[in-house]
Amino acid sequence: MTLIAINVLLAPDAAMVEKATAINTRLRENYPDGFPLDANHAPHITILQRFVKTADLANVIDAASKVLRREQLMNLKGKANGYFDIAHKNLKLLGFNIEATQDLNRLQQKIIDAVAPFAVEKGSGDAFAPRLDGGAISEATVDYVNNFVGPRTGSNYHPHLTLGIGTSNFVEAIKAEPFEAFDFKIASVGIYQVGDYGVAQRKLFDISCTEDPLPSWNEGPVKQAIFTFIAKVTKEDSPEYLPLAERIAVHDNDGTLWPENPLPFQAAFAIDELRQRILTEPSLVSNPMVQAALSGDLAKLLEGEHFDGLMQILAITHAGMTVEEFRDAVEAWFTSAQHPRYGKPYGELTYQPMQELLRYLSANGFKNFIVSGGGADFMRAWVERVYAIPPEQVVGSTSRTRFELCDGKPVLTKTLDYLFVNDKTGKPVGIHQFIGRKPVFCCGNSDGDYAMLQYTTINNPRPSLGLIVHHTDAEREYAYDAKTNSTGKLIEALREAPLRGWLVVDMKQDWNAIFHPD
């Protein structure tokens, strides 16, 4: 059984590394046989050292990385409040004392628990990265790893950053110099193979803590409010912590995750389908709404509480097909049709900032649902490919689907019956019927999402947040609210936003990119 000695560690920011390197340089001038802080001796703060089976290393990395991705790594920071030293004959090992915090202790325990199924209690020098001079790994180093859990964890955890080795008198002289405590940030969390004296010698894995998860969002109160909300509901020691099962996020689609101008994308699909349909069913032309669709009379289609004319066109073009036939038609259209303004396939026109938000929520344990007035079957054909959201997490408008056996095979056929429009007050109903949990995070862009925002944030016993995408950028996208040529009218929700504490995203001011850069 081959073992490897690993160190799960925190890598400090550049400012801390600069301070540490300066002292390390002085120590090496005093004692040249000491080690440098370099690629083979990375400056770090140890969280956990353990022996694991080499064959289990991939499982260890996977288990640890799952913990790390759920943590608020951007908020990790530390404070150096003095020196520590360990004497050995006439030499001393010198390091920075790092203040122990609840966050560090909590992170350490989570890492211990994640690695525990793969840990081996006792190891030997063979498990360590080889010394550069070919020498043997010291017994003290082996014992340190063998006895890390317990003596150096929990209340016994004393985080530190090792600076180097010097003669006893020289180390004491450095310690006698004035020391001003300083704060630093954590740049990354990594897993290394341990070398002699506990150095972080060979990098196996790391995850950045400084990478901005929302780079397309400009710095400002909206972006900060998102970070603040996620932090308070995901930290276990927070009074507003939410268990994973309660982290439900709902998102409108049209106008929130991608454009809805010059008309909703599903309407564009339906009109294209309608043009094909009338070739074999010319009687459809007698329908006033079909005439409006073919002539481009969008105002006629959008009349009524739930855009009754448009819904009629959707029903006409979608009914009578098996669910497989409909899915194939959507996928074929999706790969060939292009947006009239941007000249790109519709699937390439999702809002980059919202894609980042979806990933950020998912990385923090949220379950993302699409809750849209669009057809559920239409969205389910492509939603996983476009948003990495599985089709079962789509709540949309539906009509009755008929089941029957045809030639001994089960067939589901779409009908025009019992149309449920998942818009406006229908959205809370759809959430209740199909999700079964009240959301705590809600994103919309219009009064069609007004009821969903209210349902999420008013009288919710859990902490909650509402967000409205306000279309203000005519140059890069479209600018509209009260007056719109398509769907997406925004009046009531915008007026109520300040009273409810809903975030209003000014697309022009808050987003430095609209779509993914080419």
Residue pairs with C-beta under 8 A, 6 or more apart in sequence:
1 53
1 120
2 53
2 54
2 55
2 126
2 127
3 51
3 52
3 53
3 54
3 120
3 123
3 124
3 126
3 127
4 51
4 52
4 53
4 54
4 57
4 127
4 193
5 49
5 50
5 51
5 123
5 127
5 128
5 145
5 193
5 194
6 49
6 50
6 51
6 52
6 57
6 60
6 115
6 191
6 192
6 193
6 194
6 204
7 44
7 46
7 48
7 49
7 191
7 192
7 193
7 194
7 198
7 200
8 46
8 47
8 48
8 49
8 64
8 111
8 115
8 189
8 190
8 191
9 42
9 44
9 45
9 46
9 47
9 189
9 190
9 191
9 192
9 200
10 44
10 45
10 47
10 76
10 78
10 186
10 188
10 189
11 42
11 43
11 44
11 186
11 187
11 188
11 189
11 190
11 206
12 20
12 43
12 44
12 45
12 78
12 161
12 184
12 185
12 186
12 187
13 184
13 185
13 186
13 187
13 210
14 187
15 184
16 43
16 78
16 80
16 161
16 182
16 184
17 37
17 43
19 80
19 182
20 37
20 43
20 96
20 161
20 163
21 37
21 43
23 94
23 163
23 164
23 174
24 34
24 36
24 37
24 163
24 164
26 166
26 174
27 34
27 94
27 163
27 164
27 165
27 166
27 170
27 171
27 174
28 34
28 36
28 164
30 166
30 167
30 170
31 91
31 164
31 165
31 166
31 167
31 170
33 165
34 164
34 165
34 166
35 41
35 164
35 165
35 197
35 199
36 164
37 43
37 163
37 164
40 132
40 195
40 199
40 201
40 202
41 195
41 199
41 200
41 201
42 190
42 192
42 199
42 200
42 201
42 203
43 161
43 162
44 161
44 190
44 192
44 200
45 78
45 98
45 159
45 160
45 161
46 159
46 160
46 198
47 104
47 107
47 108
47 111
47 189
48 108
48 111
48 112
48 115
48 148
48 149
48 153
49 144
49 145
49 148
49 194
49 198
50 115
50 119
50 120
50 145
50 148
50 149
51 119
51 120
51 121
51 122
51 123
51 127
51 145
51 146
52 60
52 115
52 118
52 119
52 120
53 118
53 120
56 118
57 204
59 117
59 118
60 115
60 118
60 191
61 191
61 204
61 205
63 114
63 115
63 117
63 118
64 111
64 114
64 115
64 191
64 205
65 205
65 207
66 114
67 107
67 110
67 111
67 114
68 189
68 207
69 207
69 363
70 234
70 363
70 364
70 365
71 107
71 110
71 234
72 230
72 231
72 234
72 235
72 364
73 186
73 189
73 207
73 208
73 209
74 209
74 210
74 212
74 213
74 227
75 103
75 231
76 103
76 107
76 185
76 186
76 189
76 209
77 183
77 184
77 185
77 186
78 98
78 99
78 101
78 104
78 159
78 183
78 184
78 185
78 186
79 98
79 99
79 181
79 182
79 183
79 184
80 96
80 97
80 98
80 99
80 161
80 181
80 182
80 184
81 97
81 98
81 99
81 181
82 96
82 97
82 179
82 181
83 94
83 95
83 96
83 97
83 174
83 175
83 179
84 94
84 95
84 96
84 97
84 158
84 160
85 92
85 93
85 94
85 95
85 171
85 175
86 92
86 93
87 168
90 167
90 168
91 165
91 166
91 167
91 168
92 165
92 166
92 167
92 168
92 171
92 172
93 162
93 164
93 165
93 197
94 162
94 163
94 164
94 165
94 166
94 171
94 174
94 175
95 160
95 161
95 162
95 163
96 160
96 161
96 163
97 158
97 160
98 104
98 159
98 160
98 161
99 159
100 157
100 158
100 159
102 237
103 235
103 237
104 157
104 159
105 154
105 157
106 236
106 237
108 153
108 154
108 157
109 153
109 154
112 149
112 153
119 149
121 146
122 146
123 142
123 145
123 146
124 142
125 136
125 137
125 141
125 142
127 145
128 137
128 141
128 142
128 193
128 194
128 195
128 196
128 201
129 193
129 194
129 195
129 201
129 202
130 195
131 137
131 195
131 196
135 196
137 196
138 196
138 197
141 194
141 196
141 197
141 198
144 198
145 194
145 198
150 156
152 158
162 197
162 198
162 199
166 174
185 209
185 210
186 209
187 208
187 209
187 210
188 206
188 207
188 208
188 209
188 210
189 206
189 207
189 209
190 200
190 203
190 204
190 205
190 206
190 207
191 203
191 204
191 205
191 206
192 200
192 201
192 202
192 203
192 204
193 201
193 202
193 204
194 200
194 201
195 201
195 202
213 356
213 359
213 360
213 363
214 223
214 226
214 353
214 356
214 357
214 360
215 356
216 352
216 353
216 356
216 511
216 512
216 513
217 223
217 226
217 353
217 356
217 510
217 511
217 512
218 509
218 510
218 511
218 512
220 509
220 510
222 503
222 504
222 505
222 506
222 510
223 510
225 465
225 503
226 357
226 360
226 465
226 467
226 503
229 441
229 463
229 465
230 360
230 361
230 364
231 238
232 238
232 240
232 241
232 463
233 240
233 241
233 242
233 247
233 440
233 463
234 241
234 242
234 247
234 364
234 365
235 241
240 463
242 440
242 462
242 463
244 365
245 437
246 437
246 440
246 462
247 361
247 364
247 365
247 366
247 367
247 440
247 441
248 366
248 367
248 369
248 435
248 437
248 438
248 439
248 440
248 441
249 361
249 366
249 367
249 368
249 369
249 439
249 440
249 441
249 442
249 443
250 369
250 370
250 371
250 395
250 431
250 435
250 439
250 441
250 442
250 443
250 452
250 456
251 257
251 354
251 358
251 368
251 369
251 370
251 371
251 442
251 443
251 444
252 370
252 371
252 372
252 373
252 443
252 444
252 445
252 446
252 448
252 449
252 452
253 370
253 372
253 374
253 379
254 260
254 264
254 265
254 266
254 372
254 373
254 374
254 487
254 488
255 445
255 446
255 469
255 471
255 487
255 488
256 351
256 354
256 443
256 444
256 445
256 449
256 469
257 350
257 351
257 354
257 355
257 358
257 370
257 387
257 443
258 265
258 346
258 349
258 350
258 351
259 265
259 339
259 349
259 477
259 478
260 486
260 487
260 488
261 477
261 478
261 480
261 484
261 485
261 486
261 488
262 298
262 340
262 341
262 485
262 486
263 298
263 486
263 487
264 310
264 374
264 486
264 487
265 346
266 314
266 374
266 375
266 378
267 301
267 310
267 313
267 314
268 337
268 346
269 330
269 333
269 337
269 378
270 293
270 310
270 313
270 314
270 317
270 318
271 293
271 294
271 313
272 333
272 337
273 317
273 329
273 333
274 284
274 290
274 293
274 294
274 313
274 316
274 317
275 294
277 284
277 316
277 317
278 284
278 285
278 290
278 294
284 290
284 316
285 291
285 294
287 312
287 316
288 300
289 300
289 301
289 309
289 312
289 313
290 313
290 316
291 297
292 298
292 300
292 301
292 309
293 301
293 309
293 313
298 485
298 486
300 309
301 307
301 309
301 310
301 313
302 309
302 310
302 486
302 487
303 309
305 424
306 373
306 421
306 423
306 424
306 426
307 487
311 397
311 419
311 421
314 375
314 397
315 399
315 416
315 419
316 416
318 326
318 375
318 377
318 378
318 399
318 414
319 399
319 414
319 415
319 416
320 413
320 414
320 415
321 329
321 413
321 414
322 411
322 412
322 413
322 414
323 377
323 401
323 412
323 413
323 414
326 377
326 381
326 414
327 377
327 380
327 381
330 377
330 378
330 381
330 382
331 381
331 382
334 345
334 346
334 347
334 381
334 382
335 345
336 345
337 345
337 346
338 344
338 345
338 346
339 345
339 346
339 349
342 349
342 515
347 382
347 385
347 386
348 515
348 516
349 515
350 386
350 387
350 515
350 516
351 469
351 511
351 514
351 515
352 511
352 513
352 514
352 515
352 516
352 517
353 505
353 510
353 511
353 513
353 514
354 443
354 469
355 387
355 516
357 443
358 368
358 387
358 388
358 389
359 388
361 368
361 441
362 368
362 388
366 441
367 393
368 387
368 389
368 393
369 389
369 393
369 394
369 395
369 431
369 435
369 439
370 379
370 383
370 387
370 389
370 393
370 394
370 395
370 396
371 395
371 396
371 422
371 427
371 430
371 431
371 452
372 379
372 394
372 395
372 396
372 397
372 422
373 396
373 397
373 421
373 422
373 423
373 426
373 427
373 448
373 487
374 396
374 397
375 396
375 397
375 398
376 394
376 395
376 396
376 397
376 398
376 422
377 396
377 398
377 414
378 396
379 391
379 394
379 396
380 391
380 394
383 389
383 390
383 391
383 393
383 394
384 390
384 391
395 422
395 427
395 430
395 431
395 434
395 435
396 422
396 430
397 419
397 420
397 421
397 422
397 423
397 426
398 419
398 420
398 422
399 414
399 415
399 416
399 417
399 418
399 419
399 420
400 415
400 417
400 418
401 412
401 413
401 414
401 415
402 412
402 413
402 415
403 410
403 411
403 412
404 410
404 411
404 413
405 411
420 426
420 430
422 429
422 430
423 448
424 447
424 448
424 450
424 451
425 451
426 451
427 448
427 449
427 451
427 452
427 455
428 451
428 452
428 454
428 455
431 438
431 439
431 452
431 455
438 455
438 456
438 460
438 462
439 452
439 455
439 456
439 464
440 456
440 460
440 462
440 463
440 464
440 465
441 456
441 464
441 465
441 467
442 449
442 452
442 453
442 455
442 456
442 457
442 464
442 465
442 466
442 467
443 449
443 466
443 467
443 468
443 469
444 450
444 452
444 453
444 466
444 467
444 468
444 469
444 493
445 468
445 469
445 470
445 471
445 488
445 490
446 487
446 488
446 489
446 490
446 493
447 489
447 490
447 491
447 492
447 493
448 487
448 488
448 489
449 468
449 493
450 492
450 493
450 496
453 466
453 468
453 493
453 500
453 502
454 500
456 464
456 466
457 464
457 465
457 466
457 500
457 501
457 502
458 500
465 502
465 503
466 497
466 500
466 501
466 502
466 503
467 502
467 503
467 504
467 505
468 490
468 493
468 494
468 497
468 502
468 503
468 504
468 505
469 505
469 507
470 481
470 490
470 494
470 504
470 505
470 506
470 507
471 477
471 478
471 479
471 480
471 481
471 488
471 490
471 507
472 479
472 506
472 507
472 508
472 509
473 479
473 507
473 508
473 511
473 514
476 507
476 508
476 514
477 507
477 514
479 508
480 488
480 490
481 489
481 490
481 491
481 494
482 489
482 490
482 491
483 489
484 490
493 502
494 504
496 502
497 503
497 504
505 511
507 514
